[in-house]
């Protein structure tokens, strides 16, 4: 049995949503992250989520790999696009942008400023600068969703499912979303989708 390892509310939420969206026969297991002594480290030495254990020897990590892999288990799903198409490349481009500019480029220093300085007095400045980076990273997404309901192809795709994770996080970042009307609307639609509702409930976040 294939197993997806998650931590509630983490970026693994996107892969969990895809499992519900496509009704994939994949078990989901909660794990403890950011600890050296957790048994999960024996499965995934990085201790990060998501991770997808295909068998006892094969482990996939990173959303940019796991999300396409899951979608390809249901050939023809509208969540992705056929190999060699522009739409597939566009979806992958958004996945890469979200992983780098939004997650690592902004949320990582917001959530873990100790990675960027050993001086605790520097943490507020790191977080403030990262919030500015987050706002800048969201601007092209806001521009896209101001005229379209979805990022690619006028339908829900992997890119939108992944985006929903970070817009949900952004909603907790003070007044950040006040200037992003399209993203606020996107988040409202995202949270009412059945697969998202199911995932929120399964992760104890409803």
Residue pairs with C-beta under 8 A, 6 or more apart in sequence:
1 25
1 26
1 27
2 25
2 26
2 27
2 52
2 53
2 54
3 26
3 27
3 28
3 29
3 52
3 53
4 12
4 15
4 16
4 19
4 26
4 27
4 28
4 29
4 50
4 51
4 52
4 66
5 12
5 29
5 30
5 31
5 40
5 43
5 44
5 49
5 50
5 51
5 52
5 53
6 12
6 13
6 15
6 16
6 28
6 29
6 30
6 31
6 49
6 50
6 203
7 30
7 31
7 32
7 33
7 49
8 30
8 203
8 204
8 205
9 203
9 205
10 33
10 49
10 50
11 49
11 50
11 63
11 103
11 165
12 49
12 50
12 63
13 164
13 165
13 168
13 199
13 203
14 50
14 63
14 67
14 158
14 161
14 162
14 164
14 165
15 50
15 52
15 63
15 66
15 67
15 70
16 28
16 50
16 199
16 202
16 203
17 161
17 164
17 195
17 196
17 199
18 24
18 67
18 70
18 71
18 79
18 158
18 161
18 195
19 26
19 28
19 70
20 194
20 195
20 196
20 198
20 199
20 202
21 79
21 161
21 195
22 70
22 71
22 73
22 74
22 77
22 79
24 70
24 73
24 74
26 52
26 70
28 202
30 203
31 38
31 40
31 49
32 38
32 40
33 40
33 47
33 48
33 49
34 47
35 47
36 47
38 47
40 47
41 47
43 51
43 53
43 59
44 51
44 59
44 61
46 61
48 61
50 61
50 63
50 66
51 59
51 60
51 61
51 66
52 59
52 60
52 61
52 66
52 69
52 70
53 59
54 60
60 66
60 69
62 99
63 95
63 99
63 162
64 92
64 95
64 96
64 99
67 95
67 158
67 161
67 162
68 80
68 92
68 95
68 158
71 77
71 79
71 80
71 158
72 80
78 153
78 155
78 156
78 157
79 156
79 157
79 158
79 161
80 88
80 91
80 157
80 158
81 87
81 88
81 91
81 152
81 153
81 157
82 88
87 152
87 153
90 151
90 152
90 153
90 159
91 151
91 152
91 157
91 158
91 159
94 151
94 152
94 159
94 162
94 163
95 158
95 159
95 162
97 137
98 159
98 162
98 163
98 166
99 162
101 137
102 134
102 137
102 138
102 166
103 166
105 133
105 137
106 130
106 131
106 133
106 134
106 137
107 130
107 134
107 166
107 169
108 115
108 130
109 115
109 116
109 126
109 127
109 129
109 130
109 133
110 127
110 130
110 131
110 134
110 173
113 122
113 123
113 126
113 127
113 130
114 120
114 123
116 122
116 126
117 123
117 126
131 173
131 174
131 176
134 170
134 173
134 176
135 176
135 179
138 170
138 180
138 183
141 151
141 163
141 183
142 180
142 181
142 182
142 183
144 151
145 151
145 182
145 183
145 185
145 186
146 181
146 182
148 154
149 189
150 156
150 157
150 159
150 160
151 157
151 159
151 160
151 163
152 159
156 193
160 186
160 190
163 186
163 190
164 186
164 187
164 190
164 191
164 196
167 177
167 183
167 186
167 187
167 190
168 187
168 190
168 191
170 176
170 177
170 180
170 183
171 177
171 187
177 183
177 184
177 187
190 196
191 197
191 200
197 206
200 206
